[in-house]
Amino acid sequence: MKISKYTYRKNIGLLTAFVALVTILFVVAVFFAKSLFVRYIENEFSNRKSEIFDQSLEPFNNLFHNKIPEISFYQGYLDSLEGERYAHNILLSFPFVKKVVFYDMLFTNDQNLQYGFSINNLLIHPKNLFIYRLKNGKLTVERLQRGTRIAEYSEELNNMGVRIASYIDKVNPGTKLSDADIFKLFYAVNPGKISYLNIPRMSDLQQYNEVMTGKIGHIASYEQDMFAFEIDPTLIEIKNSYPNLYQKIEIKPVISTTKINLQNYLVTEVALPGALSDYKIELLSSREFIQHETNQQFLPVVLGISMIYLILLIIVYLIYRNLDINGRLFKLQYDFINNLTHEFKTPVSVIKIAGNNIGSAKKLSEEDQQMYGRILDQEADKLNNLMNKLLSFTQIENKAIKLNLESINLPEFCTPIFIASKLKYTDMELSYDIHVQQDLKADPVLLNSVFQNLIDNAYKYSMAGSKELRITIQQNKRFFVIKFIDRGIGIQRNEYLNIFKKFYRIKSQYNQQGSIGLGLAFCKEITEYMGGEITVSSEVNVGTTFKLVFPVDK
């Protein structure tokens, strides 16, 4: 039967399969991430238009909701000078307002005026009409009085008169103006134009009712003001807060033709409200522009995925290197054992043969005795030399320790250990309390190893969620007392002595990987080597306390 040679298996095929799998996953991840990112950018292109709409129409909304209602503050007594100042401020502050028309009116029962909007005994008469425009940054004022030109602006007056007269006819002492009534009566919103009549007091509306129904026998007149604002939506300033999404934004008529090939562009639009309703905001970007912006924003994502892929490749390389090093170590160990066995076998065989010859010989001459004596002595020296070599190898492998006692300032010594442990075990709650008056005489390197082993054990033998370690260092007249108190799984009392034995392991899910039972034995040997003592007390599922006691150096 053929005997196969025992060799170290590197599993290169498994590593190759892993690299292939990781590469495929990398390509798939990049592809799907790019697809999702493109879809995300396109969704953002469609969704962010509402923010552009709100920001761009903020000045228009300010005009409509805040500036126009200021007219009512004057309660109809706005003169030509104040009207000019108001119109000038509007035209300067809101460039999309092309023209402001000011109607200085009377609500009266004086039928001798014979001009204006009349219903029953109520006459709405325009005393003066002023037209304000900006030309080269300067305000121009045109005043119209009774004549043919004023008829061009009578439509706004008549429309407003119909609405307000129909409401006045229904006014009684219990009538109250609601917000809906105010918007319906005193605002007239048409494409490209907003008209506004100052809002009278309810007492004034009741007076108008009496004038309309003829209850007042004398001539009564009441001042009222109305403004008409001509709007050009194309002059509204577009605020593009997403230049990476929208290449071009325009305000265009609702019915308009486009001269671009829509297949090469992403286009979305938003209809404008009220006085702007004949227009829309059109937002577009070429597909090349979107692709460029997508690639720029996707670059950090693909770099992150590539970094993960690179880390995995580095891990594969480290595994391969570790396998290679382990293979070499295996070969060295295998060769060492073979060589050592061969070296032992030769002198043992010679000694055995010499012994058999001596035992089977009936009589030995002096010369034979000397010969066998030399043989036994030489082979014994060979065995002794081999044992010395093996012992020296073991000492080198185990790094034989030489004690180096120093005076250790415990607060300074512990601080870097605790900082490093907190960085290493971020999910463990580590606290410490140090109260000493003198330095501890010990080997700092070996003491550091004891601290590290006990901290590592506290973390390793604690369940998730209860990883907690408290270290106290106290000094009395005779001893330094160092305690490591954790909230781990605990140790049964009958195991107290065994845990300090070499190669002893308690059967537990926590020590089946990577533990060979030398940690606590190592701590015990070092502590006692430095003149100290280590003990343990524990309660299962509650926690464990390791106590180190070192004498005070006097």
C-alpha positions, 0 to 999 in steps of 0.5 A: 500500500502506498503511503502518502506523504503528510504535508501542510495544506494551503487551500489555495483553491479556496482562496482563489474562489474567494477572490473570484467571488469578491471580485464578482460581488464588487462588480455587481455592487458597483453596477447596482450602486450606479443604477440606484444612484442614477435613479436617485438623481432622476428622482431628485430632478423631479422632486427638488423643483418644488423648492425652486418654485417656493424660493423663486416665488417668495418675492411674489408671495411677499408682494401679494400677502404683505405689501399689497394689503398695506394699502388698507392702512390708509383707510382710503385717505391715500393722497397722490404724494403718498400713492407715488411713494408707495408705487415707487417702493413697489416698482423698485422692490419687485422688478416683475411689477411693470406698472402700478395704477392708482385709483383715487375714488369716492363712494358717494350719492352725489349723482351730479358727478355722472361718471363712474360705476353707479348702482341704485343711489351709490356711485363709485367715482374715480376722482383721479387716476395715476399711472406709475412706471419705472423708466431707466430707473426713474419713476414716471407719473401719468395723471388721467382725469375724465376723458377718453383715456380713463375709459381704458382703465374703467374695466377694473373699476366696474368689476370691483364695483359689481362685487363690492356693491353686491356685498354692500346690498347684503350688509346688516348690523350683524355682518362680519367680514371673513378672510374668504370675503376679503379675498373674494371682494377686495382682490381681483386676480387675473392673468398678469394683473392684481387689483386691490381695494382698500378694506373699509371698516364694517361701519363704513360698509353699513354707511355705504348700505344706507347710501345705496338704499337711499336712507341718507337724504343729504350728499355723503362722500367717502374716500376709497383707494384702489390699486392695480398691479400689472405683472410680467412673470418673465421678470421674476428672478429664478433662484437655482439652489440646485445647480448640480441638478438643473442646467437651465431654468426658465419661466415660459408661457404655458402654451409654448413650443420647444426647439430642443430634442427632448430625447437628449434632455430631462425636462420637468415643469411647474405651473405658476398660480394666480396672476402668473397662471399663463406661465410655468417654470420649466427646468431642464438638463441635458443627459450629458450634464446629468451624467457628469454630475452623477459621476462626480457624486458617485465617485465617493461611493465607488471609492468606498466600495473599492476600498472595501474590495481592496481591504478584502484583497489585503485580507486574502493576501494576509491569509495567504502570507500567513498560510505560507509562513505556517507552511514554512514553520510546519516544514521547519517543525517537521524537519526538526522532529525528523532530524531530532528523531534521527539524532536520537535514534543513532546513539540509542541504537549504538548504546543498545547494540553495545549493551547487548554485546556486553550482556551476551559476551561470556568474557570480555577482555580489557581491550573490549571493556575499554572499547565498549566504555568509550562507545557508551561514553561517547554516545551518552555525550551525544545524547546529553548534547542533544538534550542541551540543544533541545533545552536551549531551543525551548528557552529561545522559543519561550524567551527566557525572562530576566527580572528587571525591578524598577520603582513604578509610579502606579498612576503614570503606569496605569494611565496608558494601559487604561487608555489603550484598553478603552480604545481596544474595547469600545463596548466595555465600560472601564473605570479605575480608582487609584489611591497610593502613596509610594512607588511599587517595586516590580518589573514594568514589562511583566506587570504590564503583561499581567494587567493586559491578560486580566483586562483581556479575560474580563472582556472575553468572559463577559456577555454582550451588554454587561462588559464592565471592568472596575480596577482599584489600586489601594495601599496600606502599611504593608501591601499594594492591593490591586483588584480587577472586578468584572461582571462576567460569567463567573467561575465555580468555586471548585475551579479556583485552583485549576484555572491557574494550572498550565493548559487547563481550560474550563469547558465554556463557549467562551474559551473554545477558540484561541485559548490554550489555558496559559493566560492565568498560569502565566499571570500566576508565575509572573506575579509570584516571580515578582514577589506577589500573590494572585487570588480569585473570588467569583460568583457564577453569572454575577462576576469575578474579582482577581486580587494581586497583592505586592509587598510595600518596599521599605 
